[in-house]
Amino acid sequence: MGFYTLFVLVQRLIDIYGWVIVIWCLMSWLPRTGGLLDDIRAAMGMLVEPFLNVFRRFIPPVMGVDFSPVVAILALTLIERVLYYLIL
């Protein structure tokens, strides 16, 4: 497996994780009904919450709005670009 193939794999995983964060944020606006949707939300939360908690320690909610997902996606993009310059 070459460096380019490795980079493409890591890039796709970062993209998927970014979309999981976005979908989890959108799902948090839906009312909790206690069905399959809540199970999916809980599973996605177990994937997303530990990463977001890193940013929540430094970024408090502003007027009740949590901006940690935005900063987390920006951090993922920064990590992706740094890896691009290091690998290729």
Backbone torsions as a table, in degrees:
resi	resn	phi	psi	omega
1	MET	NA	122.5	-178.6
2	GLY	-81.1	171.9	-179.9
3	PHE	-63.9	-37.5	-179.5
4	TYR	-65.5	-42.1	178.6
5	THR	-64.1	-40.6	177.8
6	LEU	-63.7	-42.7	179.0
7	PHE	-63.8	-43.0	-179.9
8	VAL	-62.4	-39.8	177.7
9	LEU	-62.9	-47.5	179.5
10	VAL	-64.6	-39.5	178.8
11	GLN	-61.8	-43.5	178.7
12	ARG	-64.9	-40.4	178.5
13	LEU	-64.5	-39.7	177.5
14	ILE	-65.5	-41.9	177.9
15	ASP	-61.6	-44.9	179.5
16	ILE	-62.6	-42.8	179.7
17	TYR	-64.5	-37.4	176.1
18	GLY	-62.5	-41.6	178.0
19	TRP	-68.6	-33.2	176.4
20	VAL	-63.7	-39.5	177.3
21	ILE	-62.9	-45.6	-179.5
22	VAL	-62.6	-46.5	-179.2
23	ILE	-64.6	-39.1	178.2
24	TRP	-63.4	-39.5	178.0
25	CYS	-65.0	-43.0	178.8
26	LEU	-65.1	-38.4	179.6
27	MET	-68.6	-24.2	179.9
28	SER	-69.5	-17.2	177.6
29	TRP	-82.4	-17.4	-178.8
30	LEU	-79.1	145.9	178.3
31	PRO	-68.1	148.1	179.7
32	ARG	-82.4	124.5	-178.0
33	THR	-113.7	-12.0	177.6
34	GLY	83.3	26.2	-179.7
35	GLY	-115.7	-149.1	-179.4
36	LEU	-62.3	-35.5	-179.8
37	LEU	-61.4	-39.2	177.3
38	ASP	-68.0	-35.1	177.3
39	ASP	-66.3	-40.7	177.8
40	ILE	-66.2	-42.7	178.2
41	ARG	-60.8	-41.3	-180.0
42	ALA	-67.0	-40.8	179.0
43	ALA	-65.8	-41.9	178.1
44	MET	-67.3	-36.2	177.4
45	GLY	-62.1	-36.4	177.8
46	MET	-66.3	-27.3	177.1
47	LEU	-82.9	-35.7	-169.9
48	VAL	-93.6	-40.7	-172.8
49	GLU	-55.3	-44.7	-179.1
50	PRO	-60.1	-37.8	178.6
51	PHE	-70.5	-41.0	179.9
52	LEU	-69.5	-31.4	179.7
53	ASN	-63.0	-27.8	175.9
54	VAL	-60.1	-42.5	-177.7
55	PHE	-82.9	-27.5	178.9
56	ARG	-67.0	-24.4	177.2
57	ARG	-66.4	-28.9	-175.8
58	PHE	-104.7	-22.1	-175.0
59	ILE	-118.6	103.2	178.1
60	PRO	-74.8	156.6	175.6
61	PRO	-62.8	139.5	178.9
62	VAL	-105.9	113.7	-178.8
63	MET	53.1	38.8	177.1
64	GLY	84.2	2.4	-179.1
65	VAL	-105.1	126.7	-179.4
66	ASP	-91.5	115.1	-179.5
67	PHE	-96.1	5.4	-178.9
68	SER	-63.0	-34.0	176.1
69	PRO	-63.0	-36.6	178.7
70	VAL	-64.9	-45.8	179.9
71	VAL	-66.6	-36.0	178.8
72	ALA	-64.4	-41.7	178.8
73	ILE	-68.0	-38.4	175.0
74	LEU	-63.0	-39.1	177.4
75	ALA	-65.4	-39.5	176.3
76	LEU	-62.0	-40.9	177.8
77	THR	-64.3	-41.3	178.0
78	LEU	-63.7	-42.9	178.1
79	ILE	-62.1	-41.3	179.4
80	GLU	-61.9	-42.8	-179.7
81	ARG	-70.3	-37.2	176.8
82	VAL	-64.5	-42.9	177.4
83	LEU	-62.7	-36.2	178.8
84	TYR	-61.3	-45.3	-178.7
85	TYR	-73.1	-28.3	179.0
86	LEU	-77.9	-38.8	-175.9
87	ILE	-84.3	-43.9	-176.7
88	LEU	-103.4	NA	NA
